Amino acid sequence: MSGDTIMKWFEFRHLPSHLKAVSQPFHDFAEYLCETIEPGPERTIALRKLLEAKDAAVRAVVHPRG
Protein backbone atom coordinates (compact mmCIF):
# COMPACT_ATOMS: atom_id res chain seq x y z
CA MET A 1 0.00 0.00 0.00
CA SER A 2 1.08 3.53 -0.64
CA GLY A 3 2.42 5.89 1.98
CA ASP A 4 -0.42 8.32 1.25
CA THR A 5 -2.18 9.13 4.50
CA ILE A 6 -5.48 9.46 2.61
CA MET A 7 -5.45 5.68 2.14
CA LYS A 8 -6.64 5.19 5.73
CA TRP A 9 -10.03 6.58 4.65
CA PHE A 10 -10.41 3.80 2.08
CA GLU A 11 -10.27 1.06 4.74
CA PHE A 12 -13.33 -1.17 4.59
CA ARG A 13 -12.62 -4.30 6.66
CA HIS A 14 -14.34 -2.87 9.75
CA LEU A 15 -17.60 -2.22 7.90
CA PRO A 16 -20.68 -4.45 7.88
CA SER A 17 -20.78 -6.74 4.84
CA HIS A 18 -23.32 -4.68 2.88
CA LEU A 19 -21.08 -1.60 3.16
CA LYS A 20 -17.89 -3.56 2.49
CA ALA A 21 -19.33 -4.58 -0.86
CA VAL A 22 -19.71 -0.91 -1.82
CA SER A 23 -16.49 0.36 -0.29
CA GLN A 24 -13.97 -2.30 -1.32
CA PRO A 25 -13.87 -1.48 -5.07
CA PHE A 26 -12.98 2.13 -4.21
CA HIS A 27 -10.20 0.89 -1.92
CA ASP A 28 -8.89 -1.39 -4.64
CA PHE A 29 -8.89 1.36 -7.25
CA ALA A 30 -7.19 3.78 -4.84
CA GLU A 31 -4.43 1.21 -4.32
CA TYR A 32 -4.14 0.78 -8.08
CA LEU A 33 -3.74 4.54 -8.51
CA CYS A 34 -1.01 4.61 -5.87
CA GLU A 35 0.79 1.72 -7.53
CA THR A 36 0.64 3.10 -11.07
CA ILE A 37 0.83 6.90 -10.75
CA GLU A 38 3.79 8.74 -9.30
CA PRO A 39 3.07 10.86 -6.20
CA GLY A 40 2.10 14.42 -6.97
CA PRO A 41 -0.70 16.94 -6.83
CA GLU A 42 -2.82 15.34 -9.57
CA ARG A 43 -2.69 11.91 -7.92
CA THR A 44 -3.71 13.54 -4.64
CA ILE A 45 -6.66 15.20 -6.36
CA ALA A 46 -7.66 11.90 -7.98
CA LEU A 47 -7.59 10.16 -4.60
CA ARG A 48 -9.60 12.92 -2.93
CA LYS A 49 -12.28 12.79 -5.61
CA LEU A 50 -12.37 9.01 -5.43
CA LEU A 51 -12.80 9.30 -1.66
CA GLU A 52 -15.71 11.72 -2.18
CA ALA A 53 -17.31 9.22 -4.56
CA LYS A 54 -16.80 6.36 -2.09
CA ASP A 55 -18.34 8.36 0.73
CA ALA A 56 -21.34 9.25 -1.44
CA ALA A 57 -21.83 5.62 -2.47
CA VAL A 58 -21.73 4.44 1.15
CA ARG A 59 -24.19 7.18 2.16
CA ALA A 60 -26.49 6.10 -0.68
CA VAL A 61 -26.61 2.60 0.80
CA VAL A 62 -27.09 3.84 4.37
CA HIS A 63 -29.74 6.42 3.44
CA PRO A 64 -31.11 5.37 0.03
CA ARG A 65 -33.65 8.19 -0.23
CA GLY A 66 -31.31 10.92 0.94
N, CA, C and O atoms as a CHARMM CRD file, in Angstrom:
* protein
*
  264
    1    1 MET  N      0.84600  -1.18500   0.00000 PROA 1      0.00000
    2    1 MET  CA     0.00000   0.00000   0.00000 PROA 1      0.00000
    3    1 MET  C      0.88100   1.23400   0.00000 PROA 1      0.00000
    4    1 MET  O      2.01300   1.21700   0.48400 PROA 1      0.00000
    5    2 SER  N      0.35100   2.26900  -0.53700 PROA 2      0.00000
    6    2 SER  CA     1.07600   3.53000  -0.63900 PROA 2      0.00000
    7    2 SER  C      1.26900   4.18100   0.72200 PROA 2      0.00000
    8    2 SER  O      0.59700   3.84000   1.69500 PROA 2      0.00000
    9    3 GLY  N      2.20000   5.12400   0.76700 PROA 3      0.00000
   10    3 GLY  CA     2.41700   5.89100   1.97600 PROA 3      0.00000
   11    3 GLY  C      1.44800   7.04600   2.12800 PROA 3      0.00000
   12    3 GLY  O      1.52100   7.78300   3.11100 PROA 3      0.00000
   13    4 ASP  N      0.54100   7.22100   1.17300 PROA 4      0.00000
   14    4 ASP  CA    -0.42100   8.31800   1.25100 PROA 4      0.00000
   15    4 ASP  C     -1.30300   8.16000   2.48700 PROA 4      0.00000
   16    4 ASP  O     -1.91500   7.11300   2.70000 PROA 4      0.00000
   17    5 THR  N     -1.35600   9.20900   3.28900 PROA 5      0.00000
   18    5 THR  CA    -2.18400   9.13300   4.50400 PROA 5      0.00000
   19    5 THR  C     -3.67200   9.06600   4.16800 PROA 5      0.00000
   20    5 THR  O     -4.46000   8.59500   4.98800 PROA 5      0.00000
   21    6 ILE  N     -4.07000   9.51900   2.99700 PROA 6      0.00000
   22    6 ILE  CA    -5.48400   9.45900   2.61300 PROA 6      0.00000
   23    6 ILE  C     -5.97300   8.01400   2.51300 PROA 6      0.00000
   24    6 ILE  O     -7.17200   7.75700   2.61600 PROA 6      0.00000
   25    7 MET  N     -5.05400   7.07600   2.31500 PROA 7      0.00000
   26    7 MET  CA    -5.45300   5.68200   2.14400 PROA 7      0.00000
   27    7 MET  C     -6.17700   5.12200   3.36800 PROA 7      0.00000
   28    7 MET  O     -6.94900   4.17100   3.24300 PROA 7      0.00000
   29    8 LYS  N     -5.94200   5.69100   4.53500 PROA 8      0.00000
   30    8 LYS  CA    -6.64200   5.18700   5.72600 PROA 8      0.00000
   31    8 LYS  C     -8.15300   5.35600   5.59300 PROA 8      0.00000
   32    8 LYS  O     -8.91200   4.60000   6.19900 PROA 8      0.00000
   33    9 TRP  N     -8.59400   6.32200   4.81900 PROA 9      0.00000
   34    9 TRP  CA   -10.02600   6.57900   4.65300 PROA 9      0.00000
   35    9 TRP  C    -10.69000   5.61700   3.68200 PROA 9      0.00000
   36    9 TRP  O    -11.91500   5.59500   3.55900 PROA 9      0.00000
   37   10 PHE  N     -9.87300   4.81500   2.98700 PROA 10     0.00000
   38   10 PHE  CA   -10.40800   3.80200   2.08400 PROA 10     0.00000
   39   10 PHE  C    -10.53100   2.43000   2.75600 PROA 10     0.00000
   40   10 PHE  O    -10.96800   1.46900   2.12300 PROA 10     0.00000
   41   11 GLU  N    -10.14800   2.33300   4.03500 PROA 11     0.00000
   42   11 GLU  CA   -10.27300   1.06300   4.74400 PROA 11     0.00000
   43   11 GLU  C    -11.73400   0.62800   4.76800 PROA 11     0.00000
   44   11 GLU  O    -12.63400   1.46100   4.87800 PROA 11     0.00000
   45   12 PHE  N    -11.96200  -0.65600   4.66600 PROA 12     0.00000
   46   12 PHE  CA   -13.33300  -1.16600   4.59300 PROA 12     0.00000
   47   12 PHE  C    -13.55400  -2.40500   5.45800 PROA 12     0.00000
   48   12 PHE  O    -14.69900  -2.80400   5.66900 PROA 12     0.00000
   49   13 ARG  N    -12.49600  -3.01800   5.95900 PROA 13     0.00000
   50   13 ARG  CA   -12.62300  -4.30100   6.66000 PROA 13     0.00000
   51   13 ARG  C    -13.47100  -4.21900   7.93200 PROA 13     0.00000
   52   13 ARG  O    -14.02400  -5.22600   8.37400 PROA 13     0.00000
   53   14 HSD  N    -13.57500  -3.04400   8.51100 PROA 14     0.00000
   54   14 HSD  CA   -14.33900  -2.87000   9.75100 PROA 14     0.00000
   55   14 HSD  C    -15.83800  -2.69200   9.49600 PROA 14     0.00000
   56   14 HSD  O    -16.63600  -2.70900  10.43300 PROA 14     0.00000
   57   15 LEU  N    -16.21000  -2.52300   8.24700 PROA 15     0.00000
   58   15 LEU  CA   -17.60500  -2.22300   7.90200 PROA 15     0.00000
   59   15 LEU  C    -18.46100  -3.48600   7.87700 PROA 15     0.00000
   60   15 LEU  O    -17.94700  -4.58700   7.68200 PROA 15     0.00000
   61   16 PRO  N    -19.76900  -3.32000   8.07400 PROA 16     0.00000
   62   16 PRO  CA   -20.67700  -4.45200   7.88000 PROA 16     0.00000
   63   16 PRO  C    -20.62400  -4.90700   6.41400 PROA 16     0.00000
   64   16 PRO  O    -20.27100  -4.12500   5.53000 PROA 16     0.00000
   65   17 SER  N    -20.96700  -6.14200   6.17000 PROA 17     0.00000
   66   17 SER  CA   -20.78000  -6.73500   4.84200 PROA 17     0.00000
   67   17 SER  C    -21.45600  -5.95500   3.71600 PROA 17     0.00000
   68   17 SER  O    -20.89800  -5.85400   2.62400 PROA 17     0.00000
   69   18 HSD  N    -22.64000  -5.40400   3.95600 PROA 18     0.00000
   70   18 HSD  CA   -23.32400  -4.68000   2.88100 PROA 18     0.00000
   71   18 HSD  C    -22.60400  -3.37800   2.52000 PROA 18     0.00000
   72   18 HSD  O    -22.72300  -2.90400   1.39100 PROA 18     0.00000
   73   19 LEU  N    -21.86400  -2.79800   3.45800 PROA 19     0.00000
   74   19 LEU  CA   -21.08000  -1.59700   3.16200 PROA 19     0.00000
   75   19 LEU  C    -19.69000  -1.95200   2.63300 PROA 19     0.00000
   76   19 LEU  O    -19.11100  -1.19900   1.84900 PROA 19     0.00000
   77   20 LYS  N    -19.16200  -3.08500   3.05600 PROA 20     0.00000
   78   20 LYS  CA   -17.89000  -3.56500   2.49200 PROA 20     0.00000
   79   20 LYS  C    -18.01100  -3.73200   0.98700 PROA 20     0.00000
   80   20 LYS  O    -17.12000  -3.34600   0.23000 PROA 20     0.00000
   81   21 ALA  N    -19.12500  -4.31300   0.56800 PROA 21     0.00000
   82   21 ALA  CA   -19.32800  -4.57800  -0.86000 PROA 21     0.00000
   83   21 ALA  C    -19.28500  -3.30300  -1.69400 PROA 21     0.00000
   84   21 ALA  O    -18.84900  -3.32300  -2.84500 PROA 21     0.00000
   85   22 VAL  N    -19.73300  -2.20500  -1.11800 PROA 22     0.00000
   86   22 VAL  CA   -19.71500  -0.91300  -1.81900 PROA 22     0.00000
   87   22 VAL  C    -18.34600  -0.26200  -1.71500 PROA 22     0.00000
   88   22 VAL  O    -17.86600   0.33100  -2.68100 PROA 22     0.00000
   89   23 SER  N    -17.72400  -0.36500  -0.57400 PROA 23     0.00000
   90   23 SER  CA   -16.48900   0.35700  -0.29300 PROA 23     0.00000
   91   23 SER  C    -15.23600  -0.29100  -0.88400 PROA 23     0.00000
   92   23 SER  O    -14.32200   0.41100  -1.31700 PROA 23     0.00000
   93   24 GLN  N    -15.18800  -1.61200  -0.90500 PROA 24     0.00000
   94   24 GLN  CA   -13.96900  -2.29500  -1.32300 PROA 24     0.00000
   95   24 GLN  C    -13.50100  -1.94100  -2.73500 PROA 24     0.00000
   96   24 GLN  O    -12.29900  -1.75100  -2.92200 PROA 24     0.00000
   97   25 PRO  N    -14.37500  -1.84000  -3.73700 PROA 25     0.00000
   98   25 PRO  CA   -13.87500  -1.47500  -5.06700 PROA 25     0.00000
   99   25 PRO  C    -13.18200  -0.10600  -5.09600 PROA 25     0.00000
  100   25 PRO  O    -12.23600   0.09000  -5.85900 PROA 25     0.00000
  101   26 PHE  N    -13.63900   0.82700  -4.28500 PROA 26     0.00000
  102   26 PHE  CA   -12.98300   2.13100  -4.21000 PROA 26     0.00000
  103   26 PHE  C    -11.59200   1.98600  -3.59600 PROA 26     0.00000
  104   26 PHE  O    -10.63200   2.59700  -4.06400 PROA 26     0.00000
  105   27 HSD  N    -11.49400   1.17500  -2.54900 PROA 27     0.00000
  106   27 HSD  CA   -10.19700   0.88800  -1.92300 PROA 27     0.00000
  107   27 HSD  C     -9.24200   0.28300  -2.94500 PROA 27     0.00000
  108   27 HSD  O     -8.09200   0.70400  -3.07000 PROA 27     0.00000
  109   28 ASP  N     -9.74000  -0.70600  -3.66800 PROA 28     0.00000
  110   28 ASP  CA    -8.89300  -1.39300  -4.63700 PROA 28     0.00000
  111   28 ASP  C     -8.41200  -0.44800  -5.73400 PROA 28     0.00000
  112   28 ASP  O     -7.25400  -0.51200  -6.14800 PROA 28     0.00000
  113   29 PHE  N     -9.28800   0.41700  -6.20000 PROA 29     0.00000
  114   29 PHE  CA    -8.89000   1.35600  -7.24500 PROA 29     0.00000
  115   29 PHE  C     -7.92000   2.40500  -6.69400 PROA 29     0.00000
  116   29 PHE  O     -6.99600   2.81800  -7.39400 PROA 29     0.00000
  117   30 ALA  N     -8.12000   2.83400  -5.46100 PROA 30     0.00000
  118   30 ALA  CA    -7.18900   3.77800  -4.83600 PROA 30     0.00000
  119   30 ALA  C     -5.79700   3.15800  -4.74600 PROA 30     0.00000
  120   30 ALA  O     -4.80200   3.82400  -5.02900 PROA 30     0.00000
  121   31 GLU  N     -5.72400   1.88800  -4.35500 PROA 31     0.00000
  122   31 GLU  CA    -4.43100   1.20900  -4.31800 PROA 31     0.00000
  123   31 GLU  C     -3.81400   1.12900  -5.70300 PROA 31     0.00000
  124   31 GLU  O     -2.61000   1.33100  -5.86500 PROA 31     0.00000
  125   32 TYR  N     -4.63000   0.83700  -6.69500 PROA 32     0.00000
  126   32 TYR  CA    -4.14500   0.78200  -8.07800 PROA 32     0.00000
  127   32 TYR  C     -3.55400   2.12800  -8.49600 PROA 32     0.00000
  128   32 TYR  O     -2.48300   2.17800  -9.10000 PROA 32     0.00000
  129   33 LEU  N     -4.25100   3.21400  -8.17700 PROA 33     0.00000
  130   33 LEU  CA    -3.73600   4.54400  -8.51200 PROA 33     0.00000
  131   33 LEU  C     -2.38700   4.78900  -7.85200 PROA 33     0.00000
  132   33 LEU  O     -1.47100   5.32400  -8.47700 PROA 33     0.00000
  133   34 CYS  N     -2.26800   4.40000  -6.59700 PROA 34     0.00000
  134   34 CYS  CA    -1.00900   4.61400  -5.87500 PROA 34     0.00000
  135   34 CYS  C      0.12000   3.75100  -6.42300 PROA 34     0.00000
  136   34 CYS  O      1.28900   4.13000  -6.34700 PROA 34     0.00000
  137   35 GLU  N     -0.22400   2.60800  -6.96700 PROA 35     0.00000
  138   35 GLU  CA     0.79400   1.72000  -7.53200 PROA 35     0.00000
  139   35 GLU  C      1.22400   2.14000  -8.92900 PROA 35     0.00000
  140   35 GLU  O      2.34500   1.84300  -9.34300 PROA 35     0.00000
  141   36 THR  N      0.36000   2.82200  -9.65700 PROA 36     0.00000
  142   36 THR  CA     0.64500   3.09800 -11.07100 PROA 36     0.00000
  143   36 THR  C      0.94300   4.55600 -11.39800 PROA 36     0.00000
  144   36 THR  O      1.47400   4.85000 -12.46800 PROA 36     0.00000
  145   37 ILE  N      0.61100   5.46600 -10.49600 PROA 37     0.00000
  146   37 ILE  CA     0.83100   6.89700 -10.74900 PROA 37     0.00000
  147   37 ILE  C      1.81400   7.43100  -9.71900 PROA 37     0.00000
  148   37 ILE  O      1.66900   7.19100  -8.52000 PROA 37     0.00000
  149   38 GLU  N      2.79200   8.14200 -10.19000 PROA 38     0.00000
  150   38 GLU  CA     3.78600   8.74000  -9.29600 PROA 38     0.00000
  151   38 GLU  C      3.11000   9.73800  -8.35500 PROA 38     0.00000
  152   38 GLU  O      2.13600  10.38800  -8.73800 PROA 38     0.00000
  153   39 PRO  N      3.62000   9.86300  -7.12800 PROA 39     0.00000
  154   39 PRO  CA     3.07300  10.85600  -6.20400 PROA 39     0.00000
  155   39 PRO  C      3.14900  12.25700  -6.78800 PROA 39     0.00000
  156   39 PRO  O      4.10400  12.60600  -7.48300 PROA 39     0.00000
  157   40 GLY  N      2.14400  13.04100  -6.49900 PROA 40     0.00000
  158   40 GLY  CA     2.10200  14.41700  -6.96600 PROA 40     0.00000
  159   40 GLY  C      0.72000  14.99300  -6.76900 PROA 40     0.00000
  160   40 GLY  O     -0.20000  14.30200  -6.33200 PROA 40     0.00000
  161   41 PRO  N      0.58300  16.26200  -7.09400 PROA 41     0.00000
  162   41 PRO  CA    -0.69800  16.93700  -6.83000 PROA 41     0.00000
  163   41 PRO  C     -1.88300  16.33500  -7.58600 PROA 41     0.00000
  164   41 PRO  O     -2.98500  16.27700  -7.04000 PROA 41     0.00000
  165   42 GLU  N     -1.68500  15.88800  -8.81800 PROA 42     0.00000
  166   42 GLU  CA    -2.81600  15.33700  -9.57200 PROA 42     0.00000
  167   42 GLU  C     -3.25300  13.98900  -9.01100 PROA 42     0.00000
  168   42 GLU  O     -4.44700  13.68700  -8.99700 PROA 42     0.00000
  169   43 ARG  N     -2.30600  13.17300  -8.54700 PROA 43     0.00000
  170   43 ARG  CA    -2.69000  11.91100  -7.91800 PROA 43     0.00000
  171   43 ARG  C     -3.44600  12.18200  -6.62500 PROA 43     0.00000
  172   43 ARG  O     -4.41600  11.49100  -6.31600 PROA 43     0.00000
  173   44 THR  N     -3.01200  13.17500  -5.87500 PROA 44     0.00000
  174   44 THR  CA    -3.71100  13.53700  -4.64400 PROA 44     0.00000
  175   44 THR  C     -5.13700  13.96800  -4.93900 PROA 44     0.00000
  176   44 THR  O     -6.06700  13.57600  -4.23400 PROA 44     0.00000
  177   45 ILE  N     -5.31100  14.76500  -5.97000 PROA 45     0.00000
  178   45 ILE  CA    -6.65600  15.20100  -6.35900 PROA 45     0.00000
  179   45 ILE  C     -7.50100  14.00400  -6.77300 PROA 45     0.00000
  180   45 ILE  O     -8.66600  13.90200  -6.39000 PROA 45     0.00000
  181   46 ALA  N     -6.91800  13.09800  -7.55400 PROA 46     0.00000
  182   46 ALA  CA    -7.65700  11.90300  -7.97800 PROA 46     0.00000
  183   46 ALA  C     -8.11100  11.09100  -6.77400 PROA 46     0.00000
  184   46 ALA  O     -9.24700  10.62100  -6.73000 PROA 46     0.00000
  185   47 LEU  N     -7.22700  10.92600  -5.80000 PROA 47     0.00000
  186   47 LEU  CA    -7.58600  10.16300  -4.60500 PROA 47     0.00000
  187   47 LEU  C     -8.65800  10.87700  -3.78500 PROA 47     0.00000
  188   47 LEU  O     -9.55700  10.23000  -3.24900 PROA 47     0.00000
  189   48 ARG  N     -8.57400  12.17700  -3.68400 PROA 48     0.00000
  190   48 ARG  CA    -9.59800  12.92400  -2.93100 PROA 48     0.00000
  191   48 ARG  C    -10.96000  12.79600  -3.59500 PROA 48     0.00000
  192   48 ARG  O    -11.96800  12.60600  -2.91400 PROA 48     0.00000
  193   49 LYS  N    -10.99800  12.89800  -4.90800 PROA 49     0.00000
  194   49 LYS  CA   -12.27900  12.79000  -5.61300 PROA 49     0.00000
  195   49 LYS  C    -12.83000  11.37000  -5.53300 PROA 49     0.00000
  196   49 LYS  O    -14.04000  11.17100  -5.42900 PROA 49     0.00000
  197   50 LEU  N    -11.94200  10.39200  -5.58300 PROA 50     0.00000
  198   50 LEU  CA   -12.36700   9.01200  -5.42500 PROA 50     0.00000
  199   50 LEU  C    -12.93200   8.78700  -4.02600 PROA 50     0.00000
  200   50 LEU  O    -13.91900   8.07100  -3.85700 PROA 50     0.00000
  201   51 LEU  N    -12.30900   9.39600  -3.03300 PROA 51     0.00000
  202   51 LEU  CA   -12.80500   9.30100  -1.66200 PROA 51     0.00000
  203   51 LEU  C    -14.19000   9.94400  -1.53900 PROA 51     0.00000
  204   51 LEU  O    -15.06700   9.40800  -0.86300 PROA 51     0.00000
  205   52 GLU  N    -14.37900  11.07600  -2.18300 PROA 52     0.00000
  206   52 GLU  CA   -15.70500  11.72200  -2.17900 PROA 52     0.00000
  207   52 GLU  C    -16.74400  10.79300  -2.79800 PROA 52     0.00000
  208   52 GLU  O    -17.85600  10.66800  -2.28600 PROA 52     0.00000
  209   53 ALA  N    -16.37800  10.14200  -3.90400 PROA 53     0.00000
  210   53 ALA  CA   -17.30600   9.22200  -4.56200 PROA 53     0.00000
  211   53 ALA  C    -17.62300   8.02000  -3.67200 PROA 53     0.00000
  212   53 ALA  O    -18.77200   7.58700  -3.59000 PROA 53     0.00000
  213   54 LYS  N    -16.59600   7.48500  -3.00700 PROA 54     0.00000
  214   54 LYS  CA   -16.80400   6.35700  -2.09400 PROA 54     0.00000
  215   54 LYS  C    -17.73600   6.74600  -0.96300 PROA 54     0.00000
  216   54 LYS  O    -18.66100   6.00500  -0.63100 PROA 54     0.00000
  217   55 ASP  N    -17.49500   7.90700  -0.37200 PROA 55     0.00000
  218   55 ASP  CA   -18.34500   8.36500   0.72900 PROA 55     0.00000
  219   55 ASP  C    -19.79400   8.52600   0.27600 PROA 55     0.00000
  220   55 ASP  O    -20.72000   8.16100   1.00100 PROA 55     0.00000
  221   56 ALA  N    -19.98900   9.07200  -0.91800 PROA 56     0.00000
  222   56 ALA  CA   -21.34400   9.24900  -1.44400 PROA 56     0.00000
  223   56 ALA  C    -22.01400   7.89800  -1.69500 PROA 56     0.00000
  224   56 ALA  O    -23.20300   7.73500  -1.41900 PROA 56     0.00000
  225   57 ALA  N    -21.26600   6.94200  -2.20900 PROA 57     0.00000
  226   57 ALA  CA   -21.82700   5.61600  -2.47400 PROA 57     0.00000
  227   57 ALA  C    -22.23300   4.92900  -1.16100 PROA 57     0.00000
  228   57 ALA  O    -23.29900   4.31800  -1.08400 PROA 57     0.00000
  229   58 VAL  N    -21.39800   5.02900  -0.15100 PROA 58     0.00000
  230   58 VAL  CA   -21.73200   4.44000   1.14600 PROA 58     0.00000
  231   58 VAL  C    -22.96100   5.13000   1.73700 PROA 58     0.00000
  232   58 VAL  O    -23.85700   4.46400   2.25700 PROA 58     0.00000
  233   59 ARG  N    -23.00500   6.45400   1.66100 PROA 59     0.00000
  234   59 ARG  CA   -24.18900   7.17600   2.15900 PROA 59     0.00000
  235   59 ARG  C    -25.44600   6.76400   1.40800 PROA 59     0.00000
  236   59 ARG  O    -26.51800   6.67900   2.00600 PROA 59     0.00000
  237   60 ALA  N    -25.33400   6.50700   0.10600 PROA 60     0.00000
  238   60 ALA  CA   -26.49100   6.10400  -0.68300 PROA 60     0.00000
  239   60 ALA  C    -27.04000   4.75500  -0.21300 PROA 60     0.00000
  240   60 ALA  O    -28.24400   4.51000  -0.29100 PROA 60     0.00000
  241   61 VAL  N    -26.15900   3.88700   0.27200 PROA 61     0.00000
  242   61 VAL  CA   -26.61000   2.60100   0.80000 PROA 61     0.00000
  243   61 VAL  C    -27.22400   2.77900   2.18700 PROA 61     0.00000
  244   61 VAL  O    -28.23600   2.15600   2.50900 PROA 61     0.00000
  245   62 VAL  N    -26.60700   3.63200   3.00500 PROA 62     0.00000
  246   62 VAL  CA   -27.09500   3.83900   4.36700 PROA 62     0.00000
  247   62 VAL  C    -28.42700   4.59900   4.37200 PROA 62     0.00000
  248   62 VAL  O    -29.33700   4.27100   5.13200 PROA 62     0.00000
  249   63 HSD  N    -28.52200   5.59700   3.52900 PROA 63     0.00000
  250   63 HSD  CA   -29.74000   6.42000   3.43600 PROA 63     0.00000
  251   63 HSD  C    -30.16700   6.49400   1.97400 PROA 63     0.00000
  252   63 HSD  O    -29.90000   7.49500   1.30900 PROA 63     0.00000
  253   64 PRO  N    -30.82400   5.45300   1.46200 PROA 64     0.00000
  254   64 PRO  CA   -31.11000   5.36500   0.03000 PROA 64     0.00000
  255   64 PRO  C    -31.99200   6.48700  -0.52900 PROA 64     0.00000
  256   64 PRO  O    -31.94300   6.75300  -1.73000 PROA 64     0.00000
  257   65 ARG  N    -32.76900   7.12800   0.28000 PROA 65     0.00000
  258   65 ARG  CA   -33.65200   8.18800  -0.23400 PROA 65     0.00000
  259   65 ARG  C    -33.17700   9.57100   0.18400 PROA 65     0.00000
  260   65 ARG  O    -33.92400  10.54800   0.13000 PROA 65     0.00000
  261   66 GLY  N    -31.90600   9.63100   0.60700 PROA 66     0.00000
  262   66 GLY  CA   -31.31200  10.92300   0.93900 PROA 66     0.00000
  263   66 GLY  C    -31.81700  11.46200   2.20000 PROA 66     0.00000
  264   66 GLY  O    -31.41000  12.54700   2.61500 PROA 66     0.00000
